[in-house]
Amino acid sequence: ADSDEERAEYNPEATVVAMVPTEMMDQVDKELAAMRQAKEAARGGDPLTAVYHEFLQARLRCGEKVENLSKDRFVEKLRGNREKLIAQTGCRDVRFNVVVKDGKASIKASPIK
């Protein structure tokens, strides 16, 4: 008699049900919340808060910790970096972009002439 494995045939239309680990679902919930907050911040007109939420999303996707990432401290740091870069380069403003390099999220500041 054939075993169940030997009788099973590949069926590309078959539905497979499996338990998703709780940690994975928690991670997805955090990412979705960060995405919603980023969209809300972008609509609210605060670009630095939007950068914070984008950065939060990127860190979550990279598996980096986000628990100690304070929005207020993050935004203040970006403001300080903006002022410093404006003073150094004489640019009119600074654009902050979230980038992922070597599996780590970071912020890239670009002067706007």
N, C-alpha and C positions, 0 to 999 in steps of 0.2 A: 504494500500500500504506500502511496506517495504521501509525504508530509504536506502540511498546509503551505509551507514555503515553496515546495516544488510545484504545487498546483496553482499557486498565485501567478497570474500573468500581469504584465505591465498594462495599465489602463490609464492613458493620459487624462481621461475625463473623470477619473475617480476622485472623490473627496477624501482628504486625509484630515483627521482631527487629532490635534495634539495639545497638551497643556502648555501654555506660555508661562515661563517663569515670572513670578511676581515682580522681581527686580526689573525685568525687561519692560513690563507693563508700567511700572512706576517711572522708568526712564522715558517712555513714550509720553506719559502724562505730563512730565516736566517739560519735554520738548514742545508739546502742543501748547501748553500754557505760555511758554516763552515766545512762541510764534504769534499767538494772539496778542500778547502784550507788545511785541515789536510793531505789529500792524497798528494797534491803537496809538502807540507813541508816535509813529510816523504820521498818522492822521491828525494827531493833536498838535503837530507843528514843532515838537521838541526833538531835533535831530540827534542830540547827545543821548537822550533817553532811548531813542530808537537804536543807536549804536550799542548801548548797554544790552538791550534785549537780543540784538543780533549776536553779540559776543557771547551772551549766555547760551544761546542756541548752539553756537559753534563749539563751545566748551562741552556741552552735553553730548553732542555728536562725537566728539573726540574722546569721550569718557573721562574728561577732566572734572575735578570737583568744582561745584558752584555755591556750596553752602556759605562760604565766607565772602562772597562777592557782593558787597553793599552797593546798591544803585547810587546812593548819595555820594559815597566816596569815589566811585568810578566816574561819575559825571563831573565832580569837582576836579579830579585828576585830569580829565580831558580838557576842561576849561583852562586849567593851568598850563597844560601842554600847548593849547591853542595860542594863548597869550605869549608864551615863550617863543613859539615858532614865528608868530607875527612880528615880534620884536627883532628876532634874528634875521629874518628874510625880507621884511618889509612887505610881505604879501597882504592881500586884502582879507583873506579868510583861510580856513584850513578844513579840508575834507578828511574825515576819519573812515577808514574801511576795515572791515573784519576780514582777516585772511587766515588760512590754515596752512601751516608749513611744518613738515616733518611730524604730522599728527598732533600739532599743538595750535591752539587758537591764539591769535595776536591781533594787535591794532596797528594799522599803517596810517600815518599822518601824511597828507599831501598838501603842500601850500597851493593856494589858488591865487594866481597873479592878478 
